[in-house]
């Protein structure tokens, strides 16, 4: 393991104003009944970066994501968003924080009875009081922003391809112009070309909108092509954090197997060029 990755494994507490940390997770413990899934886990996310979050199946990647979003209750620890302790935030503060977050759930999670346009408008209806005409215009803007044609707005999820569903779900995640976007396995189920195009879209949106991206993924190509940093979950904690180069240099057994195993040969070759 490189010194960089080793030092980054358990970061010190920081706020948004210190090092531009927009999300700070400290000593989070999450469990179900007598099973501990995350044990005093800590993680920082920096403004404007794309962080890839990886780990073995069942290691707790989605559990951490849901805990950060307040969908799964934690047993201990703190979560700071934009320097605010979410546990101490008032209801009004929590609502303002929620409006700064966008989420693309695994498989898109679109409402099947709603059109694409209506799906994109769901966050607008929940948090804002806007005229229908304005919401229609804003939804169309988001739909075009993610590379979908305007006529996709009136289609239902059942009429869309897998790639179009992902883009429609991303448009919904961007509905309120968030500061952080959480992507849960965004390229799963896509063919290599579709996955590469989605990665390019995410990178473009990060650059044009100033987004911070938290990406849970198993896609090695995504980790290599668009992620600024990678955090590896294992043994109920963040084992290693750093760049792809740090991952390739790590001697942590799971990290070594994942990033330098047979399926990762192209990454290894690319790193040597």
C-alpha positions as CSV (number, residue, x, y, z in Angstrom):
1,X,0.0,0.0,0.0
2,X,1.3,3.5,-0.8
3,X,1.8,6.0,2.0
4,X,-1.0,8.1,0.5
5,X,-3.5,5.3,0.6
6,X,-2.4,4.2,4.0
7,X,-2.7,7.6,5.5
8,X,-6.1,8.2,3.9
9,X,-7.7,5.1,5.3
10,X,-9.0,6.8,8.4
11,X,-9.2,10.6,7.9
12,X,-9.4,13.2,10.6
13,X,-12.6,15.1,11.2
14,X,-13.0,18.1,8.9
15,X,-15.7,20.5,7.9
16,X,-16.7,22.0,4.6
17,X,-14.5,25.0,5.2
18,X,-11.4,22.9,6.0
19,X,-10.1,21.2,2.8
20,X,-13.5,21.7,1.1
21,X,-15.0,18.6,2.5
22,X,-18.7,18.5,1.6
23,X,-19.5,15.2,3.2
24,X,-17.9,13.9,6.4
25,X,-18.8,10.5,7.9
26,X,-17.2,9.8,11.3
27,X,-17.2,6.6,13.3
28,X,-20.5,5.3,11.8
29,X,-21.8,2.1,13.1
30,X,-24.8,0.4,11.5
31,X,-26.3,-2.9,12.4
32,X,-29.4,-5.0,12.0
33,X,-30.5,-7.0,15.1
34,X,-27.3,-8.6,16.4
35,X,-25.3,-8.2,13.1
36,X,-22.9,-5.2,12.7
37,X,-22.6,-4.2,9.1
38,X,-20.5,-1.0,9.5
39,X,-18.2,-0.6,12.5
40,X,-16.9,2.9,13.3
41,X,-16.4,3.7,9.6
42,X,-15.1,7.1,8.5
43,X,-15.0,8.8,5.1
44,X,-14.6,12.2,3.5
45,X,-15.8,13.4,0.2
46,X,-14.3,16.5,-1.4
47,X,-16.1,19.2,-3.3
48,X,-16.0,18.6,-7.1
49,X,-14.6,15.1,-7.0
50,X,-16.0,11.8,-8.4
51,X,-15.4,9.2,-5.6
52,X,-15.8,5.6,-6.5
53,X,-16.9,3.4,-3.6
54,X,-16.3,-0.3,-4.0
55,X,-16.3,-3.5,-1.9
56,X,-17.3,-7.1,-2.0
57,X,-21.0,-8.0,-2.5
58,X,-22.8,-7.8,0.8
59,X,-20.0,-5.7,2.4
60,X,-22.4,-2.8,3.2
61,X,-21.9,-0.3,0.3
62,X,-25.6,0.3,-0.1
63,X,-26.1,0.3,3.7
64,X,-23.7,3.2,4.0
65,X,-25.3,5.1,1.2
66,X,-28.7,4.7,2.8
67,X,-27.3,5.7,6.2
68,X,-25.9,8.9,4.7
69,X,-29.3,9.7,3.1
70,X,-31.1,9.0,6.4
71,X,-32.9,6.0,5.0
72,X,-31.2,3.5,7.4
73,X,-30.7,4.3,11.0
74,X,-27.2,4.4,12.4
75,X,-26.3,3.2,15.9
76,X,-23.6,5.7,16.5
77,X,-21.3,8.2,14.7
78,X,-21.9,11.5,13.0
79,X,-22.6,12.7,9.5
80,X,-21.8,16.2,8.4
81,X,-23.2,17.6,5.1
82,X,-21.8,20.9,4.0
83,X,-20.4,21.4,7.6
84,X,-23.8,20.7,9.2
85,X,-24.3,17.8,11.7
86,X,-27.5,16.2,10.3
87,X,-28.5,14.9,13.7
88,X,-28.6,18.4,15.1
89,X,-30.2,20.1,12.1
90,X,-33.6,21.5,12.4
91,X,-36.4,20.3,10.2
92,X,-36.0,23.3,8.0
93,X,-32.2,22.8,7.8
94,X,-32.7,19.2,7.0
95,X,-35.0,20.0,4.1
96,X,-32.5,22.5,2.7
97,X,-29.8,19.8,2.9
98,X,-32.0,17.3,1.2
99,X,-32.6,19.7,-1.7
100,X,-28.8,19.8,-2.2
101,X,-28.7,16.0,-2.7
102,X,-29.6,14.0,-5.8
103,X,-29.9,10.2,-5.9
104,X,-29.9,7.7,-8.7
105,X,-31.0,4.4,-7.2
106,X,-29.9,1.0,-8.6
107,X,-31.9,0.0,-11.6
108,X,-33.3,3.6,-11.9
109,X,-36.3,3.1,-9.5
110,X,-38.6,5.1,-11.8
111,X,-42.3,5.1,-11.0
112,X,-43.8,2.9,-13.6
113,X,-47.2,4.7,-13.7
114,X,-45.5,8.1,-14.4
115,X,-44.0,9.4,-17.6
116,X,-40.4,10.4,-17.7
117,X,-41.4,14.0,-17.4
118,X,-43.6,13.3,-14.4
119,X,-40.8,11.2,-12.8
120,X,-38.3,14.1,-13.1
121,X,-40.9,16.4,-11.5
122,X,-41.3,14.3,-8.4
123,X,-38.6,16.1,-6.4
124,X,-40.0,19.5,-7.7
125,X,-43.4,18.6,-6.4
126,X,-42.0,17.4,-3.0
127,X,-39.8,20.4,-2.3
128,X,-41.0,23.3,-4.4
129,X,-44.2,25.2,-5.2
130,X,-44.0,25.9,-8.9
131,X,-46.5,26.5,-11.7
132,X,-47.1,23.4,-13.9
133,X,-45.8,25.2,-17.0
134,X,-42.5,26.0,-15.3
135,X,-42.1,22.5,-14.0
136,X,-42.7,21.1,-17.5
137,X,-40.0,23.4,-18.9
138,X,-37.5,22.5,-16.2
139,X,-38.2,18.8,-16.6
140,X,-37.6,19.1,-20.3
141,X,-34.3,20.9,-19.7
142,X,-33.1,18.1,-17.4
143,X,-34.2,15.4,-19.8
144,X,-32.2,17.1,-22.6
145,X,-29.3,17.7,-20.2
146,X,-28.8,13.9,-19.8
147,X,-28.9,13.3,-23.5
148,X,-32.4,12.1,-24.0
149,X,-34.6,13.3,-26.8
150,X,-37.5,15.6,-26.0
151,X,-40.0,13.0,-27.1
152,X,-38.8,10.7,-24.3
153,X,-40.6,13.0,-21.8
154,X,-44.0,11.6,-22.6
155,X,-42.9,7.9,-22.5
156,X,-43.3,5.5,-19.6
157,X,-40.4,3.5,-18.2
158,X,-41.7,0.4,-19.8
159,X,-41.1,2.0,-23.2
160,X,-37.4,2.8,-22.5
161,X,-34.2,0.9,-23.0
162,X,-32.0,0.2,-20.0
163,X,-29.7,3.0,-20.9
164,X,-32.6,5.5,-21.3
165,X,-33.9,4.4,-17.9
166,X,-30.6,5.2,-16.3
167,X,-30.5,8.7,-18.0
168,X,-34.1,9.4,-17.0
169,X,-33.3,8.5,-13.4
170,X,-30.2,10.8,-13.6
171,X,-32.4,13.6,-14.9
172,X,-34.7,13.1,-11.8
173,X,-31.6,13.2,-9.6
174,X,-30.6,16.5,-11.1
175,X,-34.1,18.0,-10.8
176,X,-33.3,20.4,-8.0
177,X,-29.7,21.3,-9.2
178,X,-28.0,19.4,-6.3
179,X,-24.5,19.9,-5.1
180,X,-23.9,16.1,-4.5
181,X,-25.2,13.3,-6.6
182,X,-25.2,9.7,-5.3
183,X,-25.1,7.0,-7.9
184,X,-25.8,3.4,-6.9
185,X,-24.4,1.0,-9.5
186,X,-25.2,3.5,-12.4
187,X,-23.7,1.3,-15.2
188,X,-25.0,-2.1,-14.0
189,X,-27.0,-3.8,-16.8
190,X,-25.5,-1.6,-19.5
191,X,-23.4,-2.9,-22.4
192,X,-19.8,-1.7,-22.5
193,X,-20.6,1.1,-25.0
194,X,-23.6,2.3,-23.1
195,X,-21.6,2.2,-19.8
196,X,-18.8,4.2,-21.3
197,X,-21.2,6.8,-22.6
198,X,-22.8,7.1,-19.2
199,X,-19.4,7.5,-17.6
200,X,-18.7,10.3,-20.0
201,X,-22.0,12.0,-19.2
202,X,-21.3,11.9,-15.5
203,X,-17.8,13.4,-16.0
204,X,-19.3,16.1,-18.3
205,X,-22.0,17.0,-15.8
206,X,-19.5,17.2,-13.0
207,X,-17.4,19.6,-15.0
208,X,-20.3,21.8,-16.3
209,X,-22.4,21.8,-13.1
210,X,-19.7,21.7,-10.5
211,X,-21.2,18.5,-9.0
212,X,-19.6,16.2,-6.4
213,X,-20.3,12.6,-7.2
214,X,-20.4,9.6,-4.9
215,X,-20.5,6.5,-7.1
216,X,-21.1,3.0,-5.7
217,X,-19.9,0.7,-8.5
218,X,-18.3,-2.6,-9.4
219,X,-17.3,-1.3,-12.9
220,X,-13.6,-1.3,-13.2
221,X,-13.7,0.8,-16.3
222,X,-15.8,3.5,-14.5
223,X,-13.2,3.5,-11.6
224,X,-10.4,3.9,-14.0
225,X,-11.9,6.4,-16.5
226,X,-13.9,8.9,-14.4
227,X,-13.1,8.5,-10.7
228,X,-10.7,10.9,-9.0
229,X,-10.4,8.8,-5.9
230,X,-11.5,5.3,-4.8
231,X,-12.6,4.1,-1.4
232,X,-12.7,0.4,-0.6
233,X,-15.1,-1.0,2.0
234,X,-14.0,-4.2,3.8
235,X,-14.0,-5.6,7.3
236,X,-16.8,-3.1,8.1
237,X,-14.6,-0.1,7.5
238,X,-12.9,1.9,4.7
239,X,-9.8,-0.2,4.1
240,X,-8.0,2.0,1.6
241,X,-8.6,5.4,-0.1
242,X,-6.7,7.0,-2.9
243,X,-6.2,7.2,-6.6
244,X,-6.3,4.2,-9.0
245,X,-2.5,4.2,-8.8
246,X,-2.8,3.7,-5.0
247,X,-5.2,0.9,-5.6
248,X,-2.8,-0.8,-8.0
249,X,0.0,-0.5,-5.5
250,X,-2.0,-1.7,-2.5
251,X,-1.0,-5.1,-0.9
252,X,-4.4,-5.4,0.9
253,X,-5.5,-8.8,-0.3
254,X,-9.0,-7.9,-1.5
255,X,-7.8,-4.7,-3.2
256,X,-5.0,-6.6,-4.8
257,X,-7.3,-9.3,-6.1
258,X,-9.9,-6.8,-7.4
259,X,-7.6,-4.3,-9.1
260,X,-4.7,-6.6,-10.1
261,X,-6.6,-9.8,-10.8
262,X,-7.3,-11.5,-14.1
263,X,-10.3,-9.3,-14.9
264,X,-8.3,-6.2,-14.2
265,X,-5.4,-6.8,-16.7
266,X,-6.3,-3.9,-18.9
267,X,-6.1,-1.5,-15.9
268,X,-2.8,-2.9,-15.0
269,X,-1.5,-2.5,-18.5
270,X,-2.9,1.1,-18.7
271,X,-1.2,2.0,-15.5
272,X,2.2,1.0,-16.9
273,X,1.9,3.1,-20.1
